[in-house]
Amino acid sequence: LLGLEKPTVGLLNVGVEEIKGQEQVKEAGRILRDSKLPMEYAGFVEGDDIGKGTVDVVVTEGFTGNIALKAAEGTAKQLSTYLRLCLQRTLMSRIGAFLAQGAFRALKDRMDPRKHNGGVFLGLNGVVVKSHGGTDALGFATAIDVTLEIVRNDLTNKIKTDVEIMTGLLKQPEIAQDKQAEASL
């Protein structure tokens, strides 16, 4: 989807240390680390890594992902409000704001959530992209563009193939454990 041959992938967690987090998240981390998927697994990432761009893709389940997304949106709006208030305080700050208005427009355009709209749901037998409920026509069109890229790049079949490969690799240790258990009987 991103056009990267081997994207860096991080798993959202409460800390970067392997001992932190819920058991399901730690297990998902082990699976990703041991997989032979065409990616570079970077390990656990925290919420602040999302905005830093520490990895190309942040993997999370829907509940936590939604909270992270809404927290980021709220923080961006809060910062925008504070900046606007500070730039209106004095004559000098107003002059500075006037002189920097091109940079502020570029920043606003780059941070526009409508241009980054569309959460991809994985693990399905089809394409599902969730658009932000409060978006407008531009945001919805962006989510449709994400969907089209998924279809054009045959992402569903690539994921299916990768999961089949990964599942085949994961079943081998289970078979070995079963044989060890039988031998001990």
Stockholm file with secondary structure:
# STOCKHOLM 1.0

chainA/1-185         LLGLEKPTVGLLNVGVEEIKGQEQVKEAGRILRDSKLPMEYAGFVEGDDIGKGTVDVVVTEGFTGNIALKAAEGTAKQLSTYLRLCLQRTLMSRIGAFLAQGAFRALKDRMDPRKHNGGVFLGLNGVVVKSHGGTDALGFATAIDVTLEIVRNDLTNKIKTDVEIMTGLLKQPEIAQDKQAEASL
#=GR chainA/1-185 SS CCCCSSCEEEEECSCSSTTCSCHHHHHHHHHHHHCCCSSEEEEEECHHHHHHTCSSEEECCHHHHHHHHHHHHHHHHHHHHHHHHHHTSSHHHHHHHHHTHHHHHHHHHHTCGGGGCCEECCSSSSCCEECCTTCCHHHHHHHHHHHHHHHHTTHHHHHHHHHHHHHHHHHHHHHHHHHHHHHHC
#=GC SS_cons         CCCCSSCEEEEECSCSSTTCSCHHHHHHHHHHHHCCCSSEEEEEECHHHHHHTCSSEEECCHHHHHHHHHHHHHHHHHHHHHHHHHHTSSHHHHHHHHHTHHHHHHHHHHTCGGGGCCEECCSSSSCCEECCTTCCHHHHHHHHHHHHHHHHTTHHHHHHHHHHHHHHHHHHHHHHHHHHHHHHC
//
